[in-house]
Amino acid sequence: MAELKPITVTTVELTAKQYAAIHLCVPDSGDADLDAMIRRAQRERLAGQMYAGMIAADNLQSWEGNNVGGVSHVAYVLADAVIAAGEVKHG
């Protein structure tokens, strides 16, 4: 097995708001680049959960022709819908 070499990690100062945004996965850090990364991570996580749920439901015939690409597409569509619904201001 190859020897693992240590890596150097640069310490980055985060504001309390940035730290909370990262850990809560809420794109409200005040930093546009960080918020974009949080949004992408949020979308990827939700799509993965949607995909797993569709696979677990064992009813793939109803999901876009029962193929992996079709199921993945639907998972992202559903994830986007969940994110959009969460951004709607209620009341």
Sequence and secondary structure as in RCSB ss.txt:
>XXXX:A:sequence
MAELKPITVTTVELTAKQYAAIHLCVPDSGDADLDAMIRRAQRERLAGQMYAGMIAADNLQSWEGNNVGGVSHVA
YVLADAVIAAGEVKHG
>XXXX:A:secstr
               HHHHHHHHHT S SS HHHHHHHHHHHHHHHHHHHHHHHHHHT GGGSGGG HHHHHHHH
HHHHHHHHHHHHS   
